[in-house]
Amino acid sequence: MSEEPDETLRAVTDRVIELEQEVDASGVAAIDGSELEWSRAALHKWVDEMIGVVVSPGLGRVTVIHPGGQRSSIASATLPYAMSRPPR
């Protein structure tokens, strides 16, 4: 990705980090270059290893299930809808 991140993206990532710092849980942003590529690869691997998923649009949540029953929840206003199949 050769484009320079825009100011809106920088503002959003900066705000997330600020909010985390308020509860003494710092974060690290990756918005371009090799750090973003590494993060994407790690996320793809994590998704590829899942063995199940529960999509809950009404709750704004996707729960990913990994081997051994380990669960991770993703809160999102858009992801559950993007993952919902149309009625058949």
Secondary structure as GFF3:
##gff-version 3
##sequence-region A 1 88
A	DSSP	alpha_helix	7	22	.	.	.	ID=ss1
A	DSSP	alpha_helix	33	48	.	.	.	ID=ss2
A	DSSP	beta_strand	52	56	.	.	.	ID=ss3
A	DSSP	three_ten_helix	57	59	.	.	.	ID=ss4
A	DSSP	beta_strand	61	65	.	.	.	ID=ss5
A	DSSP	three_ten_helix	67	69	.	.	.	ID=ss6
A	DSSP	beta_strand	71	75	.	.	.	ID=ss7
A	DSSP	alpha_helix	79	82	.	.	.	ID=ss8
###
